[in-house]
Amino acid sequence: MNEDPESVSAPEVRGITPDRLLHTGGSDRPSAEDLVLASGRDLNPESLEWARRKLAEEGRAALDKQLP
């Protein structure tokens, strides 16, 4: 049995971003797109601008607040 989460086949629920598409980790810098996706918002110019402001104000904590 392979325990690699990427190899697990599971049905995807429409409208929910799969975990494998969210970019998280202690050493990376989250992008505005990462924050928008983590917050469940649609990718559009307004939400990207919101995310840029949040990242500028809060840094990585802005993304950490969105994820369980």
N, C-alpha and C positions, 0 to 999 in steps of 0.2 A: 504494500500500500504506500503510495506516494503522499507525503504530508505537505507538499508544496501547495500553498493556497491558490497559486495561479493555475494549477493543473486540475483543480476541482471543477467539475462541470455542474453548474447549478442554473436553473432558469433565472433569467434576469427580469426584474419587474420594470415595466415601462415607466419612465418618469423619475426613477431613482438612480442616482449615479453610483455605479458599482465601486466598491472600495479600491479595486485595483487601478481606477482612473484618478483617484485623489492622490496628489503628490504631497506626502508628509514625511517628516523625518527630522531628527535633531540637527542635522548639519546642512540642510538645504534652505534656500530662501524661497518662501512661497511667493507665487506670482498673484497678480490680481485675478487671473482666471481661476487659480486654485481656490481663492477665497470665495469667489462667486459660486463655484460648483459646490464647495463645502456648505455654503449657506442655503443651497437649494434654489437659488435665484436663476433666472434665465440669463444667458450670456447676451448682453446688449450693451451699447455704449454707456447708458446710465448706470447699470450695475457694475460695470468695469470701473467707472469713475468713482463710485461709492467704495469699491474694494481698494482702489489706489489710495484714497483718503484714509481709510481704516488702517491700511498697512503703514502709511506714513506716520500716523498718529500712534499706533499700538505695536507695530512691528509684528513679529511672529505670533504674539499673543492674540492678535485678531483672528488668526486661523485656529489656534488652539481653543478659543472660546466656541467655535462652531462645531468642533468634533467631540464626540463622546469620550 
